Amino acid sequence: MTTNPNMSWVYDTMFSIPGMNEAVKIDLKLNRKTILLLDSVIGIGLSNKEGESAPGLTEMIPKEMQDELRAFSEECLSKAGLTELSIKLKNFPGK
């Protein structure tokens, strides 16, 4: 799929706004279902497999941000004690 040049411009503009690189502390309380779903959504959105990723999303988001999103997802799974379950679900036969 090709990247929509207008959306690339929008993301690039948003990412360049002053202060966008500043860390923000967020206190979240999520249930385990939401954490598993969030991990799946992040994984699909950042997937490089043909037909799995959101159209053009991986081309619009810098590699560092993709890594940060993956790390966030892994941290949420770890804190919820769901890392092993998530791995097993991702390797489920027939997927």
C-alpha positions in Angstrom: 0.0 0.0 0.0 1.1 3.5 -0.6 1.3 6.2 2.0 -1.2 9.0 1.8 1.0 12.1 1.4 -1.6 14.3 3.2 -1.6 12.0 6.3 2.2 11.9 6.3 2.2 15.6 6.3 -0.3 15.8 9.2 1.7 13.3 11.3 5.0 15.0 10.5 3.4 18.4 11.5 2.0 17.0 14.8 5.3 15.4 15.7 7.2 18.6 15.2 5.1 20.7 17.5 7.3 22.1 20.4 7.0 20.0 23.5 5.9 16.8 21.8 9.0 15.0 22.9 8.4 15.9 26.6 7.6 12.9 28.8 4.1 12.9 30.4 3.3 10.8 33.5 0.0 9.1 33.2 -1.5 7.0 36.0 -3.7 4.4 34.4 -5.8 1.7 35.8 -6.8 -0.7 33.1 -8.4 -4.2 33.3 -6.5 -7.1 31.9 -8.9 -7.4 28.9 -8.2 -3.9 27.9 -4.4 -4.5 28.2 -4.6 -7.6 26.0 -6.6 -5.7 23.4 -4.3 -2.7 23.5 -1.3 -5.0 22.9 -3.1 -6.5 19.9 -4.1 -3.1 18.5 -0.5 -1.8 18.8 0.9 -5.0 17.3 -1.5 -4.9 14.3 -1.0 -1.2 13.8 2.8 -1.6 13.7 2.9 -4.9 11.9 5.0 -4.9 8.7 3.2 -8.0 7.3 1.3 -7.5 4.1 -2.4 -6.9 4.7 -2.0 -6.8 8.5 -0.8 -3.3 9.3 -2.8 -0.1 9.1 -2.4 1.3 5.6 0.8 3.3 5.5 1.0 3.7 9.3 4.5 2.2 9.6 5.8 4.6 7.0 4.4 7.6 8.7 5.7 6.9 12.3 9.4 7.1 13.0 11.1 3.9 14.0 11.9 5.4 17.5 8.2 6.0 18.1 7.3 2.5 17.0 9.9 1.1 19.4 8.4 3.2 22.2 4.9 2.0 21.5 6.1 -1.6 21.5 7.9 -1.1 24.8 4.8 0.5 26.3 2.7 -2.4 25.2 5.3 -4.9 26.7 5.4 -3.0 29.9 1.6 -3.0 30.3 1.6 -6.8 29.7 4.4 -7.4 32.1 2.7 -5.3 34.9 -0.5 -7.2 34.4 1.2 -10.6 34.4 0.0 -11.2 30.8 3.3 -11.5 28.9 3.2 -15.3 28.6 -0.5 -15.4 27.7 0.0 -12.8 25.0 2.9 -14.8 23.4 0.8 -17.9 23.4 -2.1 -16.1 21.8 0.1 -14.7 19.1 1.5 -18.2 18.4 -2.0 -19.8 18.4 -2.3 -22.4 15.7 -4.4 -21.3 12.8 -3.7 -17.6 13.3 
